[in-house]
């Protein structure tokens, strides 16, 4: 598995994301373009416009470029079948602002109670509709889109994984320990109790899966890594690539 096949900050070997005028994601096309394009019509008309105007030399397909994604599939169904998903709130910095507030909360908790307690507080409140579960707290669902940095659009799913990485870094958790716990949690079927009471077992399973994702979904692991290093732009991904992927043997 070659990392560059999945992470392409320069936009080569990637896919463009197209929405209707309301921000509904209509199509994700494999064309080497990580751009996000808004079309001035409804979903049906947007699809028709793409059929008429889109080509490998015109990847905008008549749409206006609003920004970009960091990975090709932020706005496709999680099962990997490339089915378009979600609605992008163009101009919104909800992702960035929520993450800033979240980071401040975790920092304050760490200062007051120590890293371990703060980390456990996040773990118990980071899913299932709890206060740190951005996927359910954002008001738009798992694939709701907004900016994590100027012109960089991410889904709520991306934000949730980024937040997990931020919490680990802020509370002083070792990066590999964090990734093994995240991978083990996924392998266990997201069992909080299982991870707590049989931690070494699930971490060993994650270790067996190995680099790059340690049993986690690849994109989930990627955004966890980005969160740990607090990288929110393509330029940052390039500049810090050796740090982000420092565990590669």
N, C-alpha and C positions, 0 to 999 in steps of 0.2 A: 504494500500500500504506500503510495508516494504522496507525501503531504501536499505537494504543490498541485496535485490533481484536485484538491478540495479547497485550498486557500490560494487565491489569486488576486492579490491587492492591485495588480496592474490591470485587471479586467480581462485578461486573456484566458480562454478556456472556461468561461463563465456563462451566465445567462442573464438576459435582460428581463425586468419586471414591468408589466404594463397594467395600468388601472384605468377605470372610467373616470368621469369628472367628479364623482363622489369619493374617489379613493378606493373603491372596491377592486381587488386584484382580479384581473380578467385572464391574464396569460403570463406564463414564464417561459421564455424561449432560450434554447441553448445556442448562443451565438457569439460568445466571447465578450459580452458587454454586461458589466455589473450595474448599468444605469437603471434608474427608476423613472418611468415615463407616464405622465398623466395625459389622457386623451379627453378632448372636450365633447364628450357624448356619453350616453348610457352604456351599459355593459354590452348589449347586443350590437349597437352601432360601433362600439370600440372594436369588437371582434371583426366586424365587417371592414372597418378601416385598416386593421392589421392585415387582413386577407388581401386587401387591394394595394396597400402602400409598403408593407414590410418586405425587406430583402436583406441579404447579408451585408449589403453596402448602405442600407438605410434602416438600421436597427431601432431607430426611434419609431418607425412605422406611422409617422404623423403626430406622434405625441410630443409633449414638452418635457424636457429633462428636468426633474425636480431634485435629483440627488443620486445616491448610489447605495448599494448594500455592501456588506463586508464579505458575505458568502452568497452563492447563487440561490440557495433554497430557503432563505429566511421566510419567504411567503409561499411555501408549498406545504402540503400535508406531511405530517411527521413520518408517515410510513414510507416516504421516499419515492412515491409514484409520480411526482412532479405535478400533482393536481393543485392549481392555484388556490390560495387560501388567504383570508383576512381582508382588512380594510386599513388603509394608511391615512392617517390624519396629517396631511401635508402642512408644514409650517410648525407643527407641534413639537415641543421639546419635553414632552411628558416623560419619556424614558430617561433623559439626562437629569431632569429635575428630581424624579423619584429616586434615582440612584444616588444623587447628591444628598438628599434627605436621609436615605437609608444608611449611607456611609457615615453620616454624622451621628445617627442613632447608635450604630454599632461601635463607633469610636468612643462615644460618651459612655456606653455600657462597659466597654473594655477598660476605660480609665477608672470607672467607679467600682467595677466588680472583678476585673481581671479577664484575661483572654479566654480562659476555659469557660467561665460562666457566660460570658457574652456569646461565645460560639454555641453553647448549648441553647441559649435563649433564641438565637437565630434558627438553630436546627428545629426547635419545637414550633417556631412561628413562621417557617419558610414554605409551608405547603398547606394543602387542604383548606384553602380559603382564609388562612390566617393573615395577620397584618403585614408580614413580609413576603406574602405570596403574590407577586406582581401579576402573574398570569390571571388571577381572579380579581385582583384589586384595581386593575386599570380601567375597567368599565367597558372594554371592547373585546375581551376574550383572548385566547391563546395566540392569535395571529394579528392582534391589533398593532399597527405600525406607527412609530414616531421617531424623532431624531435622538440619537445618543450623542452625536456631535453635529456640528453644522454640516448639513447636506448628507448625513449618514443615517440611513433608516434601518431600524431593527424591529423585529417582532417582539411581542411580550414574552414568548418562549426564550428568545435570545437574552432578554433582560433578566429573566429569572436565573438563568445559568451564570450570567455575568455577576449578578448579586451574590451568588454562592461563592464565587472566586474572590470577590471583594471582602466578604465576611471572613474568609479564611486568612487572607493577607492581613487585614486590619487586626484580627485577634491573635496574630502571630503563629498560626498553624503552618507547619512545614508543608511546602507545596506538594511533595510526593505523597505525604500522609493524607493530605486533602484529596488528591486525585484518586488514591486507592480507596478512601472512604466513599467518594462519590461513585466510583465504579462499582464497589461492593454493594452500595445501596441500590444501584440500578439492577445488578445481577440478582439481588435478594427479592426483587419485585417491589422495591420501594418500601421495605419494612423497617420503620424506625426502631421498633423493639428488637427486631432481629439484628440490626446493625449494632445496637447498644450491647445486647447480651451475648452476641456471638461475633463480636467485631473482628477478631483475628481470623476467623474462618472466612468471612466475606472479603476481607482485605487480601487474604491469600489467593482467593479466587480471582480477584481483580489483578493481582500480580501475575497470575498465570496467563491472563488475557494479554497483558503487556502493552507496550507502546503501540500506537499513540494514545489510545483512549481508555485503556485499563478496564474494559467492561462497560464503559459509559458509551452512549451514542456519540458519534464523532463530533457533530456540531455542538452538542451539549458540552463535551469536553473542551472544544475550541473556545467557546464563550466563557467557560470557567477559567481557562488559561488567560484569556484576555482580561477578565475581571481581576484575576490575581495580580496581574501586572498593570492594571488600570489603563489598558490600551483601547481607544475608541475610534481610531482612524486607520485607513489603509496605510498611510505613511508610518504610523506607529507600529503597525504589524511588520513592515519591512525593517524599520530601524531596530526593533527589539526582537527580531525573529530568533536570534540565537538564545535569548533569554526565555522567550515563550516556549521554545522547543528544546530547552537545555537538557532535558532528560533523555534525548535521543542518543542511543549508543553508537 
